[in-house]
């Protein structure tokens, strides 16, 4: 029984780590995409390179930090299983590019203006943050009001990032 509880705890910790990375990447991607949407000279290929570069850069930086911290704490390089775990946990950082890249590609077909596509991606990321806030409120046993409040708070963080980017400019 104790072994099952420990495995469940490890699984939940892994899911928590993955969700943390997904949320962190979404907030970071909001800032990058707002910057691209503000620039009237942004082209489709530029937006794609910046979005993909941001996602890959975040992922690589996190892997470097994970390996470095592992070496310092454990006084050795991570083993194969530990590296697999690091790759699994950090993979949501790469998925943060999916929405903005999809909207960029849709815009490239002429379906909508690039600026509109980028702002839509920002809105989708903020809505995603709100959804995670709501889900967290529900998972913790909160009622509808508490869960909606959690969603509003998480969305406000995304809106705050947008506000800072708008005030700071490019």
C-alpha positions in Angstrom: 0.0 0.0 0.0 2.8 2.5 0.9 4.4 1.8 -2.5 1.2 2.6 -4.3 0.8 5.9 -2.4 4.4 6.8 -3.2 3.9 6.1 -6.9 0.7 8.2 -6.9 2.5 11.0 -5.2 5.4 10.9 -7.7 2.9 10.9 -10.6 1.0 13.9 -9.2 4.3 15.7 -8.7 5.3 15.1 -12.3 1.9 16.3 -13.5 2.3 19.4 -11.3 5.7 20.1 -12.7 4.4 19.7 -16.3 1.5 22.1 -15.6 3.8 24.6 -14.0 6.0 24.6 -17.1 2.9 24.9 -19.4 1.6 27.9 -17.4 5.1 29.6 -17.3 5.5 29.1 -21.0 2.1 30.5 -21.8 2.8 33.7 -19.7 6.1 34.1 -21.5 4.6 33.5 -24.9 2.0 36.1 -24.2 4.7 38.7 -23.7 6.5 37.7 -26.9 3.4 37.6 -29.1 2.2 41.0 -27.8 5.5 42.4 -28.8 5.1 40.9 -32.3 1.5 42.1 -32.6 2.5 45.7 -31.6 5.1 45.9 -34.4 3.5 46.9 -37.7 6.5 45.6 -39.6 6.2 42.0 -38.3 6.0 39.5 -41.1 4.8 35.9 -41.0 8.2 34.3 -41.1 9.5 36.7 -38.4 6.6 35.9 -36.1 7.2 32.1 -36.7 10.9 32.4 -36.0 10.4 34.4 -32.8 7.6 32.2 -31.5 9.5 29.0 -32.2 12.8 30.4 -31.0 11.1 31.5 -27.7 9.6 28.1 -27.1 12.9 26.2 -27.9 15.0 28.7 -26.0 12.8 28.4 -22.9 12.9 24.6 -23.2 16.7 24.5 -23.6 17.2 27.0 -20.7 15.1 24.9 -18.5 16.9 21.7 -19.4 20.3 23.4 -18.7 19.0 24.7 -15.3 17.6 21.2 -14.5 20.9 19.5 -15.3 23.0 22.2 -13.5 20.8 22.0 -10.4 20.9 18.2 -10.5 24.7 18.3 -10.6 25.0 20.7 -7.7 22.5 18.9 -5.5 23.4 15.2 -6.3 27.1 15.8 -7.1 26.7 13.8 -10.4 25.2 14.1 -13.8 21.6 12.9 -14.2 21.2 9.3 -15.3 19.2 8.1 -18.3 15.9 7.8 -16.3 16.4 11.3 -14.8 17.1 12.8 -18.2 13.9 11.1 -19.6 12.0 12.6 -16.7 13.5 16.1 -17.3 12.5 15.9 -21.0 9.0 14.7 -20.2 8.5 17.4 -17.6 9.8 20.2 -19.8 8.1 19.2 -23.1 5.0 21.5 -22.4 7.4 24.4 -22.9 7.6 23.5 -26.6 3.8 23.3 -26.9 3.4 27.0 -26.0 4.3 27.8 -29.6 1.5 25.8 -31.1 -1.3 28.4 -30.8 0.7 31.4 -32.1 2.2 29.3 -34.9 -1.2 28.0 -35.9 -2.6 31.6 -35.9 0.4 32.8 -37.9 -0.1 30.0 -40.5 -3.8 30.8 -40.7 -3.0 34.4 -41.3 -0.4 33.5 -44.0 -3.3 31.9 -46.0 -4.9 35.3 -46.1 -7.8 34.4 -43.7 -7.0 37.3 -41.4 -4.5 40.0 -40.8 -1.3 39.0 -39.0 -1.9 41.4 -36.2 -5.4 40.0 -35.7 -4.0 36.5 -35.6 -1.4 37.4 -33.1 -3.9 39.2 -30.8 -6.2 36.1 -31.1 -3.3 33.9 -30.0 -2.7 36.2 -27.0 -6.4 36.0 -26.1 -6.4 32.2 -26.4 -3.4 32.0 -24.1 -5.1 34.3 -21.5 -8.3 32.2 -21.8 -6.1 29.1 -21.2 -4.7 30.7 -18.0 -8.2 31.4 -16.9 -9.2 27.8 -17.6 -6.3 26.4 -15.5 -7.4 28.8 -12.7 -10.9 27.5 -12.9 -9.9 23.9 -13.0 -7.6 24.4 -10.0 -10.4 26.0 -8.1 -12.7 23.0 -8.9 -10.0 20.4 -8.1 -9.5 22.0 -4.7 -13.2 21.6 -4.0 -14.1 25.2 -4.5 -17.6 26.1 -5.6 -18.5 27.9 -8.8 -17.8 31.3 -7.3 -14.4 30.4 -5.9 -13.4 28.7 -9.1 -14.5 31.7 -11.2 -12.6 34.0 -8.9 -9.5 31.8 -9.4 -10.0 32.0 -13.2 -10.3 35.8 -13.1 -7.1 36.1 -11.0 -5.2 33.9 -13.4 -6.5 35.8 -16.4 -5.6 39.0 -14.7 -2.0 37.9 -14.6 -2.0 37.4 -18.4 -3.8 40.8 -18.9 -1.1 42.3 -16.6 1.6 40.9 -18.8 -0.1 42.4 -21.8 -0.5 45.8 -20.0 3.2 45.9 -19.1 4.1 45.1 -22.8 1.8 47.8 -24.0 3.1 50.4 -21.6 6.8 49.4 -22.2 6.4 49.2 -25.9 8.7 47.1 -28.0 
